[in-house]
């Protein structure tokens, strides 16, 4: 009897140990959904954060493990740093990696070719191929384990610029990340100017009033806040700029600091990527794109087994027709009084149906005034004066 009891106890202990070690194995360093961040901080209140929150929301709702990886060297991260982060994610069990930002391309191509069974979501990217030409441009067969998501940022930028002018502001600013080489920021900025011009043509059709826009890529190449950027934007506010479009990740924090320094001038800010009204009292609206929602959608389709038929080797281009661009209209986010949500909805639906078209084609390098201001005596925008500052 004692022998039998001893065997039973040993068996029970063995089962307990097995359960413990299985649980440890499941949780320790095993995360099947990974997010490899772009330059800047994870909690940037914008691009990185919106992407991560999409992965987090899907994982939590569907009992999936998840983890983010921030490449070494922060805003100075290299392709090797990004590759290292992706390899670490795969070592930790990643089945699918979400990576925001066009700078991820080279690293993602490397990691995707090394790991054909791992899937990659390239946010703000394009269809990656298995080879490139001498200039680094894709020229081979699409990588079937990569899918890309891009947005029609020009639509959100247009709506933000239009709203600011209809609200009554005539002196605007736009500080943009990427030094003129970031396609998403360039589309945001191009749309912003178009929207301001369109609103001025409506609001000031019978007057000589024009909209002044300080448009700058300076201090934004790394998408990070800086003392130099605070000084620049503070100078804008001090000289009469009323509202600044902060278009570049953690650059937002510098614009908020500049607004704080000029509080008596009633400064305003337009946020980007996600609703940034909760981050600052100065934000009147944000030019958003559906980062969180689209990441959840792609993850859902992946786990439903739709990768091969709908995602692999393809790019999704999302805009107003997909409810993926626009301005947030919640009561706590809409801080304008003259331009109403009803008026916004009319314009949004016109863009959604194609009745209003927002131009999207921008140069590969926008760090030059001519593409935006025109040359000679013929400006591109009749009701806008642009003071352009290039990245050094």
N, C-alpha and C positions, 0 to 999 in steps of 0.2 A: 504493500500500500504506500509506504513511504517512498519507494522507488518510483511508483507511478506518479505520486504527487510531485516529486522532484522533476520528473520529465515534463509534466504539465507546466510547472512553473518556468522551467527553462524555455519551453516552447513559447509561453506567453511573453517572457522577456525578449526572446528573439524577435517575435512579432512587433513588440514595442520599439526595439532598436531599428528594425526594418522601416517602421513607419517614420521614425525620427529622421533617419538618413535619407529616405525618399523625399520627405518634406524639405530637408536642407538642400538636396540636389535640385529640387524644383525651383527654389527661390535663390539660391546662391549663384550669382553671376550668370543667370540665364534669363534673357529678356528678348522676346521674339519680335517686338516692334521697337525700332531704334529711330531716333531723330539725331542727325548730325547737323549742328547749327551753322549758320552763316557767320560772317564776321560780326563783331559786336557782342552784346550780352544776350543770354537766354531770356531774361526778364526785361526785354527792351521796350515792353509796352506796345510792340508793333509786330514786325515781320517774323522774327524768330519765335516770339512768344505765341503769336497767332497760330503758327504752324505746329508748335509743340502742343498747344492746347487742343488742337484737332486730334492729334495722335493720342493724347492723354484721355480725351473724352471717349474716343472709340474703345480704347483699351479697357477703361474702367467699366464701360457699359457692357462689354463682351468678355470680361474676365480674361484679358490678355496681359502678359507682362510687358513692360515698356521701360525705356531708359533713354536719356539724352546724353550726347557726347559732344563736348565743345573742343574743337581742334586746338592744339597748343599755339601759343603766341598771339592769341586774341585777334586784334585787328590786323596784325602782321602775319597771320597764318598763311602758310605756303601750301602748294598742292600736296607736298609730302606730309604735312601736318594733317590735311584732310583725309588723305589715304590712310594714315595711321589710325585716325578716329574710326573710319569705316571698317578697317581690319579688326580693330578692337571690338566693335559692335558685333561683327560676325563671329569672332572668337567667343563672345558672350552669348551666342545663340540666336542672333538676329535672323529672322526669316525675311523681313522686309525693312528697308531703310528709307526714311523720309529725309530728304536733304533740301533745304531752301537756299536759293541764291544761285545766280549764273556762274559764280566763281567755283561752284562745285563740279563743273563739267569734266575737267581733266581727271580729277580724283575719282569721280563716279565712273568714268569710262574704264579706268584702271581696275577699280574694285569689281565692277560688273563683269569684266572679261575674266578676271581671276575666279569669280564665284558665280557661275551661270545659274545655279539653283537658288540664289538669293535675289529677291526682287527689290527694285529701287524706284522711288517716286521723286522726280526732279521738279521741285516747285520753282516757278519762274524760269524754267529751262526750255529745252527744245528736244527734238528727237535725236538722241545720241547714236552714233554709228560705231562700227568696230574699227574704223581707221579714219585718219585725218590727212589733209594735204599739207604742204610745206608751211602754210600759214596757220595751221591748227584748225581749219574748218572741216566739219564732218563731210566725208565723201565716200563712206563705205556702206555696208548693209546695216539697217537699224538693229540695235541691240534689243533682243526680244525680252530681256529681263528688266528693261527700263521703260517707264512711262513718264511723260512730262505733263505738267499743268502750267498754263500761262493764263494771264488775265488781260482784259481790255482796260488797263489802268487809265487810258485816255478818257474813258467815259466817267470814271469817278473824279478825275482831275477837272474835267469840264463842268460837272455838277458843282464841285466846290468853288471853282472860279466864278461861275454864274451866280451861285448863292451869295458869295461875298459882295459882289457888285450890286445885286438886287437888294441886299440888306442895307446898302448905302455907302459902302467903303469904296474909296477911289484911289487909295494909296496902299498897294499890296506888296508883299515880299514873298519870295520862294527860295528856300535853301534846299538843295538837292544833293543826295548822296551819289557816290560812284564816280565822281570826277568827270562826268559826261559820257562814261562808257557803260553805265547800267541801263539796260533797255527799259526795265520797269519804271525807274525814276524818270527817265527821259519821256516816256509816254505820259506819266502823271503830269509832268511839267508842261508838256505840249498841250494836253487837254486843259490844264488850268488856264493857260493864256487864251486858248480858244473860247473857253467858257466866259472869261472876263470880258473878252471882246464882244461876244454875242449878247451878253447882258447889257453892255454899254450901248450897243446898237439899238437895243429895245428901250432902255431907261433914259438914255440921253440922245435919242434920235434927232431931236430938234435943237440941240445945243452943241457948243464946241467942246464940251467936257470930254476929257480923255482919262483913261485909267493909267496910273503910273505903277510899274512893276519892277522892283529890284529882283533880279533873277540871277542866282549865284550857285556855282559848283565849288567855289572855294571853301576849303576846310571840311569838305565832305567825302573825300575819297575813301576814308575808312569807316564811314557810317557811325562814327563815335562822337560823343560830346567833347568839347575842348574849350579852353579859355579863349583861344582866338575866335572861335565861332560865337561865343557869348559876346565878345567885344564887337564883332561885326553886326550881329543882330541888334544889340543894344544901341549901336550907332544908327541903325535903320529906324528903330522906334523913336529915338531922340530927335531924328530929323523929320519925323512926321508919318512914317509908315504905320498903318493902323492894324493890319492883320498879316501874319506871316504863315505861309504854308511850310510846315516842317516835314520834309519828305526824305527821311533817311534814318530809320532805326533809332539808335541812341542819340542822334543829333537832337532829337526832341527835347532831351533834358537841358541842352544848352539854350534852346529857344525859350524854354520855361524860365531859366535863370535870367535871361535877358529881359523877359517880361516882368519878372520880379523887380529887377533893377529900375524899371520904368513904370512902375505900378501907377503912378499919378497920371500917366498919359493914357490910361485905359487900353492897354495893349491886348490884342486878340491873337489867337493861334488857330490854324487849321491842322488837324492831325492827319495821319496816314496809316494805311493798311488795315487797322482795326479801330474800333471806337475808342478814342483817347480822351473823351470827356471825363471819365472817372479819374484821370491822372492829373488834371489841372483845371482850375476855375477859369483859366483864360481861353480854353478851347470852345469855339462856337460850333464847330462841326468837324467831321473827319472824312477824308476820301478813302473809303474802305473797299476791300476786296474779300471774297469769301474764303479766306485761308482756312479757318477752323472747319467750316462746312465742307469745303472741297477735299481736305485731307480725310475727313471722316467718310466721305462718299467713295473715294478711291480705295480706302482700306476695306470698306464694306464690300465693294465689288471684288476685291482680291480674295477675301475670305469666302465669298459666294462662288468662287471658282470661275470668275469671268476674265481672268488675266489674259489668257491666250486669245480670246475672241474680241475683247473690248479695249485692252490696255497695252499689252506688250508691243513695244516699238512704235507707239502712237503718242500724239500730243493732243490734249484737250485745251481748247481756247475758250475761256469762260468770260461772259460779260453780263450786261443787263438782261439779255434774253434768258439767261440762266439764273437770274437774281444773284449774281456773283460780284456785281459792282454797284456803287451808289453811295448814298449818305445815310447814316443811322437816323431813324425818325422817332425813336423813343422819346418820351417827354423829357427825361433827364439828360438826353443827348442833344436835343434840338434847342440851341440857345440863341436863336434868331427870332426877331419879332416882326420885321417888315416882310421878309420872304417867308411864306408859310409852307407848312407841310403839304397842304393841298396844291399849292403852286408847284412845289417840287415834284409831287406825284404826277402831275400833268407832263412835266418835262421828262421825267424818268420814263414814263410810258411811251413818249415820242421817240426816245433813244431805243427803248426796248423793241419797238415795232419797226424801227428804221426810218421813221418820219424825220428824225434829226440824226444826221451823221456826224460823227466826231472823227477827224482825221487821225491816223495812227502811225503813218510812216515817218520815222525819224532816222537821222544818220547813225552809223555805227558809233561815231564819236561826236557827241554834241557839245564838246568843250570849245565852242566857237560861236560867236554871236550871229553870224550871217544866216544860219539855218532858221533862226527864230525871228530875227529882226528884218531880214531882207537886206538888199544892197542898194546903194544909190539913194534916189529920192522916192523909191516905191516901197513903203513898209508892207509887211505881210498882213498886219492887222491895223485896220483903219482907226480904231478907237483905243489903242493901247500904245503907250510909250514904254519901251523896255530898256532898263539899265542893266546890262549883262556883265557879270564878273566871272571870268574863267578860273578854273583850278590852275594854280601855278605849275 
